[in-house]
Amino acid sequence: MAVMASVRRMQEYTPGSSTPGMNVVAVAILLGAIATGGAVSALLLNPVPVVVTTVIGLLLAPSPKIAQQWERAIVLRFGRYVGLRGPGLF
């Protein structure tokens, strides 16, 4: 039982073991798009702007990536090597 708990604890803290999700910047982009659409929608009394900006926010949210301190990432643009990026936003 103790071995199983220690294995489970090691898996929780292993770098890169968590499933990829939305980062803080992606959530800020999505919420900003929804807020902008809501404001325009309230001014025009029309629900279309909030729907359009929500779709745009959902398309833009996955674009920013944040590498952890122990990660390095290869950046490709249009299939061409751009460079190797270290920790932080890219």
Secondary structure, 3 states (H helix, E strand, C coil): CHHHHHHHHHHHHCCCCCCCCCCHHHHHHHHHHHHHHHHHHHHHCCCHHHHHHHHHHHHHCCCCCEECCCCCEEEEECCEEEEEECCEEC
